């Protein structure tokens, strides 16, 4: 069994599935479903040109049926349990289901449509039920438990011993040791939670579109570029509002246009729409979903023997415990808020000097922060963007750094089928010239694509089959008008390096068992390689190599580079506070007992009280995500885990110091990073890998220094 069925899938009511299945079978009888056979394209690259929406339901159903038969054969094997006939047999099982489910879940995130969304809802309890059928099977667990009891006498190598431990741990945490009555309740909770997560995810996507802000006049958009205003006019025309202007929202609280919009009233209108998402009534209101999810997750944690959902989640993480995590957040919160208040005073001074006659609001922060940046460092984002053209950033930055560090190379190819015309594909070659992986780059925003940025695999590395990885990165860069260059913000550049760190983790995977491949590591470790890879975005040799003017080819002037470096700690009070406020909300919801969870009507009141208790209720700096559009916390794997980004940044800041102390961008360092951490996946304890790389344990000091929160700046 390839890692307990991935919880990435978002699903719903089983009763709708027979109708979907019937329509599929009637329509598709004459042709072969491409999901039922392994792709013959290079590295089993998916047959996007052949796959239709209606292929998924029968493939997923057949995958579940085949996996059920494989598991039944293992559970009823009359022979004494051995590593090969139980653990290895499970690891080899479920190939069809994994293939169909992986492609389905990835496309449902990157290129969805109403049919896929219907199927997501229809399949949610089906996947949850299948997970439970496997992991709550007493016959199967008896075999695993018997092997685990003998683990020291089985003569297993280190990775095999860890695989046995991992399966035993997974089954115990899934409830395998519970009495039957508790298992029945657990099955119900798992199905309900899967359904609610899907509902939250789809509501958030649809609400983002429904909350797009309409302006009547061009004057209201003063400060935006001509290209941005044309995009707004095009969006309005597509929405059936010719002559008007529509600003579409991104998934975070802050919105990119707030930096440049000159009108306080226009900024307030955009921010109000952003903050209200999911909490203003109507079809996409998520308050009921938030409260129900928090309550059911807490009940499930209690059933499994944990006081709260956060305790259940963090028991598997490298941070160790809720107490350790809370202590780390407290160490960061106090200096962050102090710095945010200092920054706010600077911004208010600019407002007053301009006779603005209003108090600083969250809507104003980005706009006036940029003015202060210009005044203090004599540059602004608009000076940088001409030097951050997408192809330069990708080929001469992201790929260049990886080539110099790891010896790998890239070649774009145009012969493989794609699910969307803007997507790009690259062969990745190892330092010896052999093919390492295929990399997919999906960089532009679309209305049918989830917000944010992420990495996923279509084919994971598998030492049992010899499969090499097919890895994808997804960003949400606004597509410029036809004929104009794609110019990135500083944040988008950093994100490109960040997501490629995840891609390297997947591409360099060199483990025997697919359960440990690539990013199959603790949630608060998975962001570490990506945070670490961000260092090359501002590393002088790399930055000079990719930061070239899109029109003239001129390398970014050293004087401008110096200003970028000098401004690196600018606005860190704001950035750290908005992140910590969201992290606090995630923990506040998930450190509750079931009876403590508020009713839906009290969701926003609970949120405000939680921020107040933590000292993070500073109105000019709202949480990066409010509860009702906080997908990390309420639609998937990051529940009680949003702290992972800052914990991973602790690890990354330590590792950055190590790299710089050992010569920076060198092949020797690259081999060390790859051998000790990137290639190992989950095959060893995560903090052991960190210590193998750096030679010591984590220290929060380098992160405090990096963010200017150490009291020295």
N, C-alpha and C positions, 0 to 999 in steps of 0.2 A: 504494500500500500504506500503510494507516494505521499508521504506526509499526510496526516489526517486531513480529509477533504478541505480544500482551501476555503476559508470563511470570507474570501473576497466577494463571493457571489451574493447578490442581493435579490431576494425572491418573495413570493406571496402565495395566494390561496390555491390549494391543490385542486379544488373543485373545478377550476377553469382549465386544467390541463387536458382532460379528455377531449374537449372541443378543439383545442389547439392541435392535439395529436391527430384527430380525425381529419382536420383540414389539411394537415401536412401530408398524411398518407395518401389522401385522395389526389392531391395536386402533384405529388412528387414520385409516384410509383415507377415511372419509366426510367428514371435516371439513378445513378449511383450517388449516394450521399458522400461527398468528399471528406466528411469528418469521420466516417467509419473506417477509412483506410489511412495509413500513414503517408504523408506527402512524400513524393519522389523528388521534389525540388531540393536544391542544395541545403544540407543540414536540416531537412524536413521543414523548410520554410512553409508557412501555411498557404493553402491554395485560395487566397483571397478572391481570385477571379472566378472561382467555382462555388464558393460558399454562399449560400443564401440564408436569409433569416429563418426560413422554414426548415432548414436542415438541423437546427440546434435541438429542438425538442425531441425528435426521435433519436438523435445521437446521444443526448444526455440520458434519456430513458434506457437506451440499450447499454450505455456505459454503466449505469447504476446496476442493471440486471446482470451484466457480465461480472462486475466487481463483486456483487452479492454471491454469485456462484463460486468465484475464486475464494472468497472469504469462508464460505460454507465448507469448501473442500479442505481448507486449512484447519478449521475448527473441528471437523469430524474425522480428521486423519487418525486412523487407529494406531499408528506408530507413536512411539514415545516422542514427545516434543524435543526437537533439536533446533539449533540456530538456523540451519538451512531449511528445514521443513516448516518452520513457523515464522521467524523474524525475516529471513531472506525471502521467503515465499510472499509474505505480506509486502515487502519492499518492491517486489517485482509486479505486484498486482495493480489493477486499476488503470492500465495504460490508456485505454480508450476513454474512460471517464475523465482522466486528467487532461488528455488532449482536447476533448470537446469543451470541457469546463474552462480550461485556460483561455482558449480562443474566444469563447462566449463572454467570459467576464471582462477580458481585455477590450473587446469591441463594444461591450455595453458601457464601458467607461470612456472610450476614445471616439466612438462613432455610432452613438446609439440612435434609435428611432422608436416609434410607438410599439412596433412588434417586439423588439428586443425588451423594451420596458415591461410589456405585458408578460413576456416569458420570464423575466426576472422575478416579477411578483408571483407568477405561477410556480416557479421552481424553488423559491426560498424554503418553504417547509419540506420540500422533497429532499433537498441537500441536507438540511438539518436532521431530518429523520434518518437518512442514510448514514450520516456520521454516527448518530446514536446507535443505529442497528449494529454497526461494526464495533464501536468502542464500549458498548454496554452488553456485548455478548459474553455471558459468563464462561462459555466453553473456550472461547478465544483467549480471554484474560487468564483462565486457569493455565493454559499452555505458556503464556508469556510469564506469568507469575512463577511457575515452576522453574523456568529457565533462569529467571532473575535470582531466585533463591540459590541457584547453583553457579552463579556468574563467575565466581572466583576459581571454579574448577573446570571451566569449559575450554580453557586454552585459547581464548579469543585475542586477536590483536587489538590494539588500542581503539581503532575506529569501530570495529565490530562490537567491542564491549560497550562503547558509548552508544551505539545504535540500540543495543538491548536495553540499556538504561533509559534511552529516550522513549522507546515504545512503552516501557513500563510506566514511566512518568506521565506520558500522554494519556494512557488509559486510566490511570489513577485520577488525574486531574479532570478527566472527562466523566468520572463517576462510576467507574467499573466496580468499585468496592462497596457501593451503596446497596441497601436492601431494595427489593423489587418495587415496593411502594414508592420509595424515593426516586428510583429510576423512572417510573412512570411520570411523576411530576416534573422531573428534569427534562424528559422528552418534550413535554408540553411547553415548558419554559424556553427550550432551545428553538422550537418552531416559532413561538411568539416573538422571541428576540430577533430571529432572522427576518421575520416579516416586518417588524418595526424598523429595523435598520434599513431595509430596502425602501420602506415608505419614507423615512427621513431623507435618504439619499436622493430619491426621485423628487420629493417635495423641494429640496434645496436647489436642485438643478432647474426645475420649472419656475420656482419663485424668483430665481436670479433673472430669468428672462422677463417674467411678469413685472418685476420691479424696475426695469429700465426707465430712465428719467427722460421725460419729454420737455423740450424747451421750444417756445414759440418763435423766438427771434435769434438771429445770428449774434446780435449784440450781447445776449446773455452768455455767450460762449467766448467772450473776449479773453484773450490770453492763450487760447488753444491755437495750434498751428493750422494752416490752411488744409493740410492733409487730414488732420483730426476732425476738422469741421466738415470736410467732405464725407468722411466716414460716418459722422453723425447724421448727415443728411441722407446718405445711402441707407443707413439703418432705419431712419424714419420712413423712407419710401417703402422699404421692405415690410415695415409694420403697418402699412396702409395709412401713413400720415404724411403725405407729400407736402413739402414746403416747411415742415417742422424739422427738429433735430432731436435725435435720440441718443442718449449716453447709456451704453450697456454696462452693467456692473460686473466686477470680478468677485471672487468668492470671499475675499477678506473684508474686514470692516473698512479699512482705508481704501480709497479708489484712486487710480493713477491720475485722473483729470484734476484732482484737488490741488495738485502742485501748481498747475498753470492757470486755472480759472481765476480771473481777476475779480469777479463779483463775489462779495461775501454772501449775498442772497443765493446765488447759483450754487456756491459751495455748500451752503446749509441745506439746500434742496436735495443735492446728491447724497450728503451724509445722512440726512433723515431717512431717505429711501433705503440706504444701506443698512442702517441700524434697525430698521423696522422689519426686516425680512424674517419671515417665519413666525411672527408674533402679532400680526394685525388682523387676525380672523381670516375667514375665507378658506378656499380649497387647499392652500399650501401651508396653513398654520401648523407649526411643528411643536407647539407647547404640549399638547396632549401626548405626542410621540416621545418627547424628552422625558416627561414625568413617568410615563409607562416603562420606557427603557431603563431608567435609573432604578425603578422599583423592581422590575423583573430581574435585572442583573444582580441587584443586591440579594434578592431571594435565592437566586441560583448560587451565589457565593456562599450564603448561609447553608444551603443544602450540601455543598461540597466541603463544609467545615471551616470556612473562612469568615471573619467578622464582617467584611465588606468586599465589594467588587474590586476596589483598589488593592486590598490585601491579596486577593486571589491573583490579580494580574502581576503584581510586583514580586510575588514569590518566585517567579521564573526569570526575573530581570537582574541585570548586573548591579544595579544600584542597591539591591539587597532587601530593602524593606520600605514600608510607608514612612517610618520615622526618619530614616536616613534621607529619603527623598524630600520630605517636608523640611528637614534641617537645611538641605542644600538650597531649596527655594527661598527660605527665610534669609539665608546669607546673601542671596542676590537681591531680594526684594527691597530691603531697606536702602542700600546705596543707589539702586536704580531709581526709586521714587524721589529720593533727595535730588539726584541729577535731573530728573524730569521736571521738578519744580524750578530748578535753576534755569533750565532751558526755556520753560514756559515764561519766566520773567523776562528773558531776552526777547522772546517773540512779542509779548505784550508791549514792551518798550517800542518795538518797531510799529506796532498798530497805533499806539498813542502818538508817536512822532508823525505818523501819516494822518492824524486826526480821524482815525477810524470810527471812534465813538461806539465801540463794542468790546466786550470781554472775549478773550481768546476762547474759541470753541474747538472741539475735535475737528470740525470741518476746516478750520483755518491752519491747523498745525503744519501740514505739508507745504502750504503756500508760503507761510512766513518763515518756516525753517529754511526753505530754499533762499529766501532773501537774506537771512542771517549768514547762511553758508557763503553767498556771494560776497557779502560785506567782509566776513572774516578771512575767507580763503581766496577771494577774487576769482571764483569760477562757479558755474552752475551746471546742472545736468545737461542743459542744451549744448554746452561746449563739448561734452564728452560724447554724446550720441553719434555725431558724424564719424567718430573713430571706432564705433562698435557696430560695424556692419556684420550681419549674421554669418555670412560665409567666412569672413576673416576671423571672427570669434571662434567658429567651429573648426576650420582647417588649420589656421595659424595660431590658435590658442588652445582649445580643448584637446584636439588631436595632437598638436605639436608637443604639448607638455607630456602627454602620455607616451609619445614616441621617444622623447628625450629621456624620460624616466625609466620606461619599461622596455624600450626597443621594439615596440609594436608599430605596425603601419596600417594604413587605411586606403581603400580604393572604392570609390562610388560605383555602383552598378545600376543599370536601368532595365534589366531583363526580367526582374521578378515582379509578380503581380502585387498590387497595393490595394488597400481598402479605401484610400482617399488620395487624390491627385497630388497634394502637397507633401506627402510623406516621402522620405528619402531612405535609401538603403546602402549600406557599406559592407564590403568584406573587410574583416579584421585579420591581419596576419601576425603571427607570433615572431619573436626575435630570430627564430631559425628559418623563417619564410613559410612555414606551414600555416594552414588556416586555423585560426583560433576561435572565431565566432562570426556571426552576422549581426550588425548593429542597425537598428531602425530608428530614424529621427523624425518625430512628429512634433513640429515646433509651433505651428500656428493655432490660434484660438478659433473655435467654432461653436456655434450655438448648441450643437448636439454632442459636445465634448465636456467632460467634467472640468471644473476649474482647478487651478493650482498646477503643480508639476509632479511627475512621478516616473518611476521606472517599473517595468514589468518584464518577465520573460515569456516568450512564446514556446521556446524549447529550452528547458534547463539542462545544464551539464549533468551527465549520468555516467558514472564509471562502470556500471554494470552492463550498459548497452553500447557505450562508446559515443553517445550523443554529445555533440558540441552545442554550445548555447546560441540561441537567437534572442537577442536582448533589445528592448525598446526604451527610449526616453521620450517623454511627453512634456511639452511646455505649453504655455498659452500666450504667445507673443501676438499682439494685434497685427493682422496682415495689412500691409500698406496698400494704397491704391495702385493699380496696374502701372508698371513702369518705374515705380519708385523703390528705393532700397529699403531693406528691412534693418532699421537702426534700433539698437537695443539700449535699454537703460542699464545703469550700473547693477541694479538688482537682477535684471534678466541675464546679464553676463554671469553673475555669481551663481544664479540658478542653473545655467547651462553646465558650469563646472561641477556644481553640486550633484546634479542628476547623473552626470557621467561618472562620478565616483561610485554611485550605485551600479552603473553599468559595468565598470571595471570589476566590482565585487562579483558580479554574475559571470563575466567573461573569463576571469582568471580562475574561477572555481576549478579545483582539481581534487575531488574527493571520490571515494568509491561508491558511496551510497547517496542516491538522490535526496534522501531525507535531510542531508546536510549541505546540499548544493547552494552555492552563491549566498544569497541574503537570508538563508534559513538559520538565523541567529536570533538571540533575544531582541525584543523590540527596541530596547534602549541601547542596543549596540549596532543596530542596522543602519542608523544615521551616522555612525562614526566614520566609516570610509568616505561617505559623501561630504560630510563637514570637513574632513581632512583634505579632500581634493580641492576644496575651495581656495586653499592657500595659493594655488598656482594662478588664480585669476588676477592677483595683484603682485605676483612675484616679478621683479623688474625685467628679467630676461624674457619671460613669457609675455608680459604685458606689452613690451616694446615690439614683440614679434607679431601680435595680432591687432594692436590698437593703431590702425592705419586709416587715414581719411578715405571715405568711400569713393570720393570723386577724384582727389589728387594723388592718392597713394602715399601721401606724406605720413611719416611716423608721428605719433602723438608727441608733441613737444615736451622736453624734459621739464620745463617750467610748469606745464599743466600736470605732468606726472607727480611732481613734487607737491603740488596743491592737493591732488587726490590722496597721496599718502598722509599729508598733514591733516586732512579732514577725516581720516579713517575712523576716529573716535567720536566724530561729531554726531549729535542726536542719539547717542547710545542710551541715554536715560529714557527717551521715548521708546526706542526699539525694544529695549529690555523690559520696560514696564508693560508695554502692550502684549508682549509675548507671555510674561509671567502672569498677567491678569487672565489670559486665556487658559494657561496651565492651571491656575488656581481654580477656575470654574470647572475644568475637567475633574480635578481632584475633589472639589466640594461636592459635586454630584455623586462621585463614585466612592467617597468615604462615608456615605450614609448607610444606615440600616434600613430595611424595607419600610418600617413604620415611620421613619423620619423624612421620607421623600415627600415633597409638597405636591399639592394638586396642580393640575394644568394651569388654572387661573392664577396661581401664585409663582409661576416660573420666574417671571422677571423680578418679582419682589425677593425671591430667594437669591437670585443672581446678585442683586444690589447689596443684600446683606452679607453675602459671602465675600464680595470685594471689599466691603467696609471693614469686616473683621480682619482681613489680611493687610489692611492699610494700602490697598491698591485701587481705591475708589477715587480716582482723580479724573474728573469729567473730560478735561482736554485730551486724555490718553485712554480711550476706551479699549476693551480687550480686542485683540486681533480678530477673534471670532466671538460673537455672542452665542449663547447656548443654542438658539434656534436655527443657526446656520453653521454650527461647529461640526463639520463632517468627520474630522479626526476622532472626535469624542463619541459621536452618536451614529455613525454609519459603518463602522468597521473595526479594524484591528488596533487602532490607537486609543481605545477607551482606557482611561486612567493611565495613558502613556504619552500624552503630549509633552510631558516633561522630558521625554527622550531626546528632543532636539538640543536642549541645553546640557543634559548629561553627556550626550555624544560630543557636544562642543567642548566640554571639559576634557574629554579624551583627545579630541582633535587638536586643541590648543597645546596640550602636552606633547603630542606627536609632532606638531609643527615645530616646536622648540627643538625637539630631537633632530629633525631633518636639517634645520638651519645650522645647528651645531655640528652636523656631520657633512657639511658641504653643499646642501641644497639639492638642486636639480641634477643628480648624477645617476648613472646606470647602477652603480653600486648600491645607492640608497633604494632605487627602484626594485632591484632584485631582493633586497632585504624586506621591503614592505610587502612585496608579492609573496615571498616564501613564508614569512612569519604570520601574515594576516589575510591578505586578499585571496589567496588560493585555498585557504583552510575551511571557509564556510563555517558550518556549525559542528565540525568534526572534533573540536576541542572546546574546553570551557573558555568563554569569551574573554574574560579578564586575563586568562593565561596568555591568549594571543596578544593582548595589549602589552603585557609585560615582556613577552618575547620580542616585541618590536622596540619598545622604549627602554626596557631594562628596569622599570620601576612601576609602582602603582599610580593610580590617578591622583592628581593634585589640582584643586580648583584655582590656585594662584595664577597660572598663566591665562586662564579665561578672564579673571577679574582684571588683569593687566590689559589684555586685548580690548576689553570693552570700556576701559577707563574707569572701572569701578573699584580700583584698589586704593583710592584716596591719594594717589600720587599725581593726578592730572586735574 
